[in-house]
């Protein structure tokens, strides 16, 4: 997954969601960082104390309220754990980012890449291949 696209999608959703307060956003960003540290796995486990420290939340009740709100508002799926050694399971929502490109959708970035693509077996104009596979530029 693309870190920047996911982050931009999250900020765009924050902008239009009037239910959020700074504590929700701070907690989401701490969770996002954990998700990134876990290489954007579909689900991962978190420690409440670590998240509270990272998001600067001082109250357990505020933490629980905010994480339940984020779960209820489909920013993530929260599966609480009573096991302090395991932590709670989190599944982050992709917030509008699709894993697959839409067929027929114009993408200027892909077009730029395609302009520079040359198949290995097809000679490039202005190059001559010698017997030992070296390329001579004209």
C-alpha positions, -999 to +999 in steps of 0.1 A: +000+000+000+011+035-006+018+054+026+012+089+011-021+079-006-034+063+026-024+093+047-039+118+022-071+098+021-073+098+059-067+136+061-094+141+034-118+121+054-109+139+086-116+172+069-152+163+061-160+145+093-174+169+119-177+142+145-139+141+150-120+160+176-082+164+179-081+134+202-096+111+176-072+123+150-042+119+173-052+084+182-058+075+146-024+088+136-008+067+164-027+037+150-016+046+115+020+047+126+016+012+142+000+000+109+029+014+090+054-002+114+035-035+108+039-030+070+002-024+065-008-058+075-046-065+073-047-068+111-022-062+139-021-060+176-016-029+197-008-020+233-031+006+249-003+022+270+019+027+239-010+042+219-020+065+248+016+077+251+020+082+213-013+100+209-009+120+241-041+107+257-039+108+295-072+091+304-082+055+298-118+065+294-109+090+267-088+064+249-116+038+250-142+063+239-121+075+210-112+040+198-148+029+200-159+060+181-133+053+153-146+017+152-182+029+150-174+054+123-156+028+101-121+042+104-110+008+118-122-024+133-114-027+170-114-061+187-105-055+224-085-081+243-085-088+280-050-103+276-024-077+285+003-097+268-015-100+235-030-066+230-061-056+211-066-065+174-069-036+149-080-037+113-075-004+096-099+007+069-084+017+036-106+049+035-114+049-002-081+035-015-086+006-038-059-021-041-066-025-078-065+001-105-098+007-123-097-008-158-097+019-185-089+047-159-064+072-172-033+075-150-007+101-160+019+084-137+015+051-156+017+069-189+050+084-180+063+050-170+051+035-202+069+061-223+102+049-208+094+012-211+113-008-237+110-046-239+143-064-233+143-083-265+133-054-287+162-031-298+160+006-290+165+030-319+201+042-321+216+012-303+235-017-319+239-050-300+273-066-304+279-103-302+287-104-264+254-085-255+271-052-251+252-021-263+269+004-285+252+039-286+253+056-320 
